[in-house]
Amino acid sequence: MILLLIIADDFTGALDTGVQFAAHGIPTRVVVDPDVDFAACEAQVLVVDTETRHLPASEAGGIVAGLTGRARRAGIRHIYKKTDSALRGNIGAELAAVLKASGCRSLPFLPAFPQAGRITRGGIHYVDGVPVTESPFGIDPFEPVKHAAVTELIAEQSDVPAKSFPALSEEDSIPQEEGILIFDAADPEDLRRTGRRLLDEDGLSIMAGCAGFGSVLPGLLGIASDTPRPIPELDPRLLVVCGSVNPITVSQLDRAESAGFSRLRLTPRQKLEPDYWESEEGKEALARIEEMLASNPHCIIETNDRGGNQPTADYAAGLGLDREALRVRIAGSLGHLVGSIFTSPSLGTLLLTGGDTLLQCMNCVGVKELEPLCELERGVVLAGFTYHGCTRSVITKSGGFGQESLLIDLVERIARR
């Protein structure tokens, strides 16, 4: 019986929240299907990736409302709307959809992820000490965050009232306002205290936040197990497939290359021409990639151009592609590439960074469900899946997570295991 439904808007976000439960030994599944059959799911925690981050706000809200309504009718006790910890996506529309479809008076929203340097203070969201609009997420070429004040962000997509409040203590009374109630948090204890107070008052039948609040929910809901899942042994060879333009990830790639990783930057044609990997030129390029994997145990394949992405932008303009079509083409090309080398004997452990990259790669090998196993680092999730009757592991990472030495540290950690 499903106790908790988590609704995420992208694949890596679904995993980095689902793993907060799986790491405590709680049966957890992550699926990409808003029409999932609740009755057929045996997991205690079900995470559904609706893939709504890049949809128009009204369409995203409709999908989330439909899923929420079905979950309420199915008797699922707790519904958690997972949001991006940097406030990207259709947050206002999707929070409003959960609130309206649930029939509740209010929806508590705790957007902070203090464990990853993302806090909310005075209703303003900060990343590593600066308002999110002044962070790398404020200049993202595909989805820049335009509001650091959370109420303003919600108001841009919703007419539901939203109001900010300080973190709650045991003595505080619960706000009685209707609408979306945003709570500050500067550390995990703020999340726990606020969550405990809300749970005591109304049972947290609906709630919202990112992996930060998700990490304290197993304890609050009393479902943590003392026997976490064993972690599988990983192949020490590592291939990093990067579709992220986030400067945090780019610095990680630069550091890894300086430490000896082989690094291949895909050309604009390889990223944007349909069916490139099925052409004769594409097949020759795949053969060279296999040679690279065979000759170096640590490799990178990425979609960023050297010195900036203007060559790809110019190539896209020549094809008449807008920004959204550009994003989809690049993710699709990476998916086909990974699908083509997936069964290669030279392929070891696979690390995919970026939600679009992960989704398209899984689509190309026909995988719609992952089982999160543990966090190798904050925001870096090890997951398992079944493909052609055998189980494989994949590491996933959102573009904005991790220290500069992350990839080198992962190689060392995998080798120790």
Secondary structure by P-SEA (a helix, b strand, c coil): cccbbbbbccaaaaaaaaaaaaaaccbbbbbcccccccccccccbbbbbcccccccaaaaaaaaaaaaaaaaaacccbbbbccccccccaaaaaaaaaaaaacccbbbbbcccccccbbbcccbbbcccccccccccccccccccccccaaaaaaaccccbbbbbccccccccccccccbbbbbbccaaaaaaaaaaaaaccccccccccaaaaaaccccccccccccccccccccbbbbbbccccaaaaaaaaaaaaabbbbbbbcccccccccccccaaaaaaaaaaaaaaaaccbbbbbccccccaaaaaaaaaaacccaaaaaaaaaaaaaaaaaaacccccccbbbbccaaaaaaaaaaacccbbbbcccccccbbbbbbbcccbbbbbbbbcccccccaaaaaaaaaaaac
